[in-house]
Amino acid sequence: MIVNAAAVILGGVLLLRFWMQAVRVRPPASISQFTFTLSDWLVRPLRRIVPGVGGYDWASLLGAFLVVALATSLVFLVGASFGEFVRMALHRFITWMVYGLIALMIIEAVFSWINPHAPLAPFVRALNEPVLRPVRKVVPPLGGIDFSMLVAIILLQIFLILLDMVFGLR
């Protein structure tokens, strides 16, 4: 449980680092310092192997996958074949990414209810924008209420169910 919790935190930070750079969002100084301090020890050596290409920080994404693979190996390796291990690690990696997006949307919803002018609100909004933009084209605000986050979360939940089916977990 402790190993899994540490892996989730480190993997989440690495995925956040990748997503911030992919979306080209400048984080507040406190978030930036936390993210880079916690993940530089892994990302810097990986950049020698996997350089950034196309404006994406592939080393952060690879680092997140390695953290997931390590956590998966500690949980699932007992009696599992290598193919099963890779399949479970890939499933957990994609699941972590989707849950990270869902968490960002919930955080944005809480900001919109409690304090839409909070210092982190624009940062979270910018991280969600690439996911919510296509949904907003299909689901316009109704009566001044934006349902795009709710629709996006439902679609991500459906994606998780389909992902489980593809990986043979349902």
TAGIPE-V237695 format. One record per residue. N is the residue number from 1. RES is the residue in one letter. PHI is phi in whole degrees, -180 to 180 (999 if undefined). OMEGA is omega in whole degrees, 0 to 359 (999 if undefined). D_CENTER is the distance of its C-alpha to the mean C-alpha in whole Angstrom. Layout:
{{N & RES & PHI & OMEGA & D_CENTER} {N & RES & PHI & OMEGA & D_CENTER}}
This chain:
{{1 & M & 999 & 181 & 20} {2 & I & -68 & 179 & 20} {3 & V & -62 & 180 & 19} {4 & N & -64 & 179 & 16} {5 & A & -63 & 178 & 15} {6 & A & -65 & 179 & 15} {7 & A & -66 & 179 & 13} {8 & V & -63 & 180 & 10} {9 & I & -66 & 181 & 11} {10 & L & -65 & 178 & 11} {11 & G & -62 & 177 & 9} {12 & G & -63 & 178 & 6} {13 & V & -66 & 178 & 8} {14 & L & -66 & 177 & 8} {15 & L & -67 & 176 & 5} {16 & L & -63 & 178 & 6} {17 & R & -60 & 178 & 9} {18 & F & -63 & 184 & 9} {19 & W & -66 & 178 & 7} {20 & M & -60 & 181 & 10} {21 & Q & -77 & 179 & 12} {22 & A & -68 & 182 & 12} {23 & V & -84 & 182 & 12} {24 & R & 62 & 178 & 15} {25 & V & -105 & 177 & 14} {26 & R & -87 & 183 & 17} {27 & P & -76 & 172 & 15} {28 & P & -60 & 185 & 18} {29 & A & -56 & 182 & 20} {30 & S & -66 & 179 & 19} {31 & I & -67 & 180 & 15} {32 & S & -61 & 181 & 16} {33 & Q & -62 & 179 & 18} {34 & F & -61 & 184 & 16} {35 & T & -63 & 184 & 13} {36 & F & -73 & 178 & 16} {37 & T & -65 & 182 & 18} {38 & L & -74 & 188 & 16} {39 & S & -115 & 183 & 15} {40 & D & -59 & 182 & 18} {41 & W & -60 & 179 & 20} {42 & L & -100 & 186 & 17} {43 & V & -72 & 182 & 16} {44 & R & -59 & 177 & 20} {45 & P & -65 & 180 & 22} {46 & L & -68 & 179 & 19} {47 & R & -65 & 176 & 20} {48 & R & -70 & 181 & 23} {49 & I & -90 & 184 & 23} {50 & V & -124 & 180 & 20} {51 & P & -75 & 176 & 20} {52 & G & -69 & 180 & 18} {53 & V & -130 & 177 & 20} {54 & G & 70 & 180 & 19} {55 & G & 82 & 180 & 18} {56 & Y & -108 & 179 & 15} {57 & D & -92 & 184 & 14} {58 & W & -64 & 179 & 14} {59 & A & -64 & 177 & 15} {60 & S & -66 & 180 & 12} {61 & L & -67 & 177 & 10} {62 & L & -63 & 178 & 13} {63 & G & -60 & 177 & 13} {64 & A & -62 & 179 & 10} {65 & F & -65 & 179 & 11} {66 & L & -64 & 177 & 14} {67 & V & -64 & 178 & 13} {68 & V & -62 & 181 & 12} {69 & A & -63 & 179 & 16} {70 & L & -65 & 179 & 17} {71 & A & -63 & 180 & 16} {72 & T & -67 & 181 & 17} {73 & S & -64 & 180 & 20} {74 & L & -72 & 182 & 21} {75 & V & -94 & 191 & 21} {76 & F & -109 & 188 & 22} {77 & L & -72 & 182 & 24} {78 & V & -65 & 177 & 27} {79 & G & 78 & 181 & 29} {80 & A & -102 & 176 & 26} {81 & S & -77 & 180 & 27} {82 & F & -63 & 178 & 25} {83 & G & -62 & 178 & 24} {84 & E & -65 & 178 & 23} {85 & F & -61 & 180 & 21} {86 & V & -64 & 179 & 19} {87 & R & -62 & 180 & 19} {88 & M & -69 & 179 & 17} {89 & A & -64 & 178 & 15} {90 & L & -65 & 178 & 14} {91 & H & -62 & 180 & 13} {92 & R & -63 & 180 & 11} {93 & F & -62 & 179 & 9} {94 & I & -65 & 178 & 8} {95 & T & -61 & 178 & 9} {96 & W & -61 & 179 & 6} {97 & M & -62 & 181 & 3} {98 & V & -67 & 178 & 6} {99 & Y & -64 & 175 & 6} {100 & G & -64 & 177 & 4} {101 & L & -64 & 178 & 5} {102 & I & -62 & 179 & 8} {103 & A & -62 & 178 & 9} {104 & L & -62 & 179 & 9} {105 & M & -69 & 177 & 11} {106 & I & -66 & 178 & 13} {107 & I & -62 & 178 & 13} {108 & E & -64 & 179 & 15} {109 & A & -63 & 179 & 17} {110 & V & -63 & 176 & 18} {111 & F & -59 & 183 & 19} {112 & S & -66 & 179 & 21} {113 & W & -82 & 187 & 23} {114 & I & -90 & 183 & 24} {115 & N & -151 & 182 & 24} {116 & P & -66 & 181 & 22} {117 & H & -103 & 178 & 24} {118 & A & -63 & 183 & 22} {119 & P & -59 & 181 & 21} {120 & L & -89 & 184 & 17} {121 & A & -59 & 179 & 17} {122 & P & -63 & 179 & 18} {123 & F & -64 & 180 & 15} {124 & V & -66 & 178 & 12} {125 & R & -60 & 180 & 15} {126 & A & -67 & 178 & 14} {127 & L & -68 & 182 & 10} {128 & N & -83 & 188 & 11} {129 & E & -54 & 180 & 14} {130 & P & -61 & 180 & 13} {131 & V & -83 & 185 & 12} {132 & L & -83 & 182 & 15} {133 & R & -56 & 179 & 17} {134 & P & -65 & 179 & 18} {135 & V & -69 & 180 & 18} {136 & R & -66 & 176 & 21} {137 & K & -68 & 182 & 23} {138 & V & -93 & 184 & 24} {139 & V & -116 & 179 & 24} {140 & P & -73 & 177 & 25} {141 & P & -60 & 179 & 26} {142 & L & -112 & 181 & 29} {143 & G & 61 & 180 & 31} {144 & G & 82 & 180 & 29} {145 & I & -108 & 181 & 26} {146 & D & -90 & 180 & 23} {147 & F & -94 & 185 & 21} {148 & S & -62 & 179 & 19} {149 & M & -66 & 179 & 16} {150 & L & -63 & 179 & 18} {151 & V & -64 & 180 & 18} {152 & A & -64 & 179 & 15} {153 & I & -65 & 177 & 13} {154 & I & -63 & 178 & 16} {155 & L & -63 & 178 & 16} {156 & L & -67 & 176 & 12} {157 & Q & -65 & 176 & 14} {158 & I & -63 & 177 & 17} {159 & F & -59 & 179 & 14} {160 & L & -64 & 177 & 13} {161 & I & -64 & 178 & 17} {162 & L & -64 & 178 & 18} {163 & L & -62 & 177 & 16} {164 & D & -61 & 179 & 17} {165 & M & -66 & 180 & 21} {166 & V & -62 & 181 & 20} {167 & F & -87 & 176 & 19} {168 & G & 73 & 181 & 22} {169 & L & -102 & 177 & 21} {170 & R & -131 & 999 & 23}}
